[in-house]
Amino acid sequence: MDGGTFNPEEHLTKLPIRRWNPRINSWETDYADYLEVKWRMVWFRNENRQGTKTVIRDKIIDPHNKFAYFELEVTDSRGNVEIGVGSETGDDFEDYIEKAYTKAYGRALAALGYGTQFAPELEEGENVVDSPVEAREREAKTPAREEPITEAQRRAIYAIYNALGYSEAQMKEILQQRYHKAESKALTKQEASDLIDYLNSLRDRD
């Protein structure tokens, strides 16, 4: 910072992004400019010294299946309000509850204009939380991805697509196009996580 003004470009990192390629039925890695959530928070607090508010509108925490989902509403000092949603599983992070909250908060800040152009998770629902180091470590893991969708994930998917105003037919079209499956209960745990991020990205654009 210089004279109290936050310059986001001084804090950018290159982040490996996993993108699912349905054409080859596999994950691919790309790299994008990324402003970590902690720096979005510094930027936000630098410009909003009072009158801000964060409200948890909805949350699902399933310790048995290690799944967490948050929907946060963030208000800036000018009264602008945005909603951020995020979910994580214990397959990707040990502290999946905190990471899900961080993802939701980061999305809300980006929607308010704090790092929008440096938030690749808003593009196609990529699985991004905060740290490039963590992202690289997660990329190096090869966990089993055939575990079935959990009930908590099904509830989260239902909540998000209802909030989007999507019909059952529209959801089935998304499932068929992205995963070649007719219904959500046929998804794997990893596919369900990807779908939640994808639906969240659609919601961020609205």
C-alpha positions in Angstrom: 0.0 0.0 0.0 1.0 3.6 -0.6 -0.5 6.3 1.5 -3.4 4.1 2.6 -4.4 3.1 -0.9 -4.5 -0.6 -1.6 -3.1 -1.7 -4.9 -4.3 -5.3 -5.7 -1.7 -5.8 -8.4 1.0 -5.8 -5.8 -0.5 -8.9 -4.2 -1.4 -11.1 -7.2 -0.2 -14.7 -7.5 -0.4 -17.2 -10.2 -2.8 -19.9 -9.3 -3.1 -23.4 -10.8 -6.8 -23.9 -11.7 -8.4 -27.3 -12.2 -10.9 -27.3 -15.0 -13.0 -30.3 -15.9 -12.8 -31.0 -19.7 -15.9 -33.1 -20.6 -14.5 -33.8 -24.1 -11.8 -35.9 -22.7 -13.5 -36.7 -19.4 -10.6 -35.5 -17.3 -9.2 -32.6 -15.3 -6.8 -30.1 -16.8 -4.6 -27.5 -15.1 -4.4 -23.8 -16.2 -2.9 -20.7 -14.5 -4.6 -17.4 -13.7 -3.9 -14.2 -11.9 -5.4 -14.5 -8.4 -6.0 -12.2 -5.5 -6.2 -14.3 -2.3 -9.2 -13.8 -0.1 -7.0 -12.3 2.7 -6.0 -9.5 0.4 -9.6 -8.9 -0.8 -10.4 -8.5 2.9 -7.6 -6.0 3.4 -8.8 -4.1 0.4 -12.4 -4.2 1.6 -11.6 -3.1 5.1 -9.3 -0.3 3.8 -12.2 1.2 1.9 -15.0 0.3 4.4 -14.1 1.5 7.9 -17.6 1.2 9.4 -21.2 0.2 8.7 -20.3 -3.2 7.2 -22.2 -6.4 7.9 -21.8 -10.1 7.3 -24.7 -12.4 7.7 -24.8 -16.2 7.4 -28.0 -16.8 5.3 -27.6 -20.6 5.1 -25.2 -23.3 6.0 -24.9 -27.1 5.8 -22.2 -28.8 7.9 -22.0 -32.6 7.6 -19.1 -33.9 9.7 -19.9 -37.5 8.8 -19.3 -37.0 5.1 -16.9 -34.1 5.7 -18.9 -31.5 3.7 -19.6 -27.9 4.4 -21.7 -25.2 2.6 -22.1 -21.5 3.4 -24.2 -18.7 1.9 -23.1 -15.3 3.2 -24.5 -11.8 2.7 -22.0 -9.0 2.9 -22.9 -5.3 3.1 -20.3 -2.6 2.5 -20.3 0.9 4.1 -22.3 2.3 1.2 -25.1 -0.1 1.6 -24.3 -2.4 -1.3 -25.2 -6.0 -0.7 -23.9 -9.1 -2.4 -24.2 -12.8 -1.7 -21.4 -15.4 -1.8 -21.8 -19.1 -1.6 -19.1 -21.8 -1.2 -18.7 -25.4 -0.4 -15.8 -27.7 0.4 -15.2 -31.4 1.3 -12.7 -33.1 3.5 -11.2 -34.8 0.5 -9.7 -31.5 -0.5 -9.0 -29.8 2.8 -8.7 -30.9 6.4 -10.2 -27.6 7.5 -13.0 -27.8 5.0 -15.5 -25.9 7.1 -13.3 -22.8 7.4 -12.4 -23.1 3.7 -16.1 -23.2 2.7 -16.7 -20.1 4.7 -13.6 -18.4 3.1 -14.8 -19.3 -0.4 -18.2 -17.8 0.3 -16.8 -14.7 1.8 -14.3 -14.3 -1.1 -17.0 -14.6 -3.7 -19.1 -12.0 -1.9 -16.2 -9.5 -1.8 -15.4 -10.2 -5.5 -19.1 -9.5 -6.4 -18.8 -6.2 -4.5 -15.9 -5.3 -6.7 -12.9 -6.3 -4.6 -10.9 -8.5 -6.9 -13.5 -9.4 -9.5 -11.0 -9.4 -12.3 -8.6 -11.6 -10.2 -11.2 -14.1 -9.1 -11.0 -17.1 -11.5 -13.5 -19.0 -9.3 -16.2 -16.7 -10.7 -15.7 -17.9 -14.2 -16.6 -21.6 -14.4 -16.9 -22.6 -10.8 -13.3 -23.7 -10.3 -12.4 -25.2 -6.9 -10.4 -22.2 -5.5 -10.2 -21.1 -1.9 -7.2 -19.0 -1.0 -3.6 -20.3 -1.1 -1.6 -21.1 -4.2 0.5 -23.5 -2.1 -2.6 -25.3 -0.9 -3.8 -25.5 -4.5 -0.6 -27.0 -5.7 -0.6 -29.5 -2.9 -4.3 -30.4 -3.6 -3.4 -30.8 -7.3 -0.7 -33.3 -6.4 -3.1 -35.5 -4.5 -4.9 -38.3 -6.3 -7.9 -39.2 -4.0 -10.5 -41.7 -5.1 -13.2 -39.8 -6.9 -15.8 -42.6 -7.2 -17.5 -42.1 -3.8 -21.2 -41.4 -4.3 -22.8 -37.9 -3.8 -23.7 -37.2 -0.1 -27.1 -36.2 1.1 -25.6 -32.9 2.3 -24.4 -32.2 -1.3 -27.8 -33.1 -2.7 -29.4 -30.6 -0.3 -26.9 -27.9 -1.3 -27.5 -28.5 -5.0 -31.2 -28.4 -4.5 -30.9 -25.1 -2.5 -28.7 -23.4 -5.1 -30.7 -24.4 -8.2 -33.9 -23.3 -6.5 -32.3 -20.0 -5.7 -31.4 -19.7 -9.4 -35.0 -20.3 -10.3 -34.0 -23.4 -12.4 -36.5 -26.0 -13.3 -35.9 -29.8 -12.9 -35.6 -30.0 -16.7 -32.9 -27.3 -16.8 -30.9 -29.2 -14.1 -31.2 -32.4 -15.9 -29.8 -30.7 -19.1 -26.8 -29.4 -17.1 -26.2 -32.9 -15.6 -26.4 -34.5 -19.0 -24.1 -31.9 -20.7 -21.4 -31.8 -18.0 -21.4 -35.3 -16.6 -23.5 -37.4 -19.1 -25.8 -38.4 -16.2 -29.6 -38.2 -16.0 -30.0 -37.3 -12.3 -28.0 -35.9 -9.4 -28.1 -39.1 -7.3 -25.9 -40.7 -10.0 -23.1 -38.2 -9.4 -19.9 -39.0 -7.6 -18.8 -36.9 -4.6 -16.2 -35.1 -6.7 -18.7 -34.4 -9.5 -21.2 -33.1 -7.0 -18.6 -30.7 -5.6 -17.8 -29.5 -9.1 -21.5 -29.0 -9.8 -22.0 -27.0 -6.7 -19.1 -24.7 -7.7 -20.5 -24.4 -11.2 -24.0 -23.5 -10.0 -22.4 -21.0 -7.6 -20.5 -19.4 -10.5 -23.8 -19.0 -12.4 -25.3 -17.4 -9.3 -22.4 -15.0 -9.1 -23.1 -13.7 -12.6 -26.7 -12.9 -11.8 
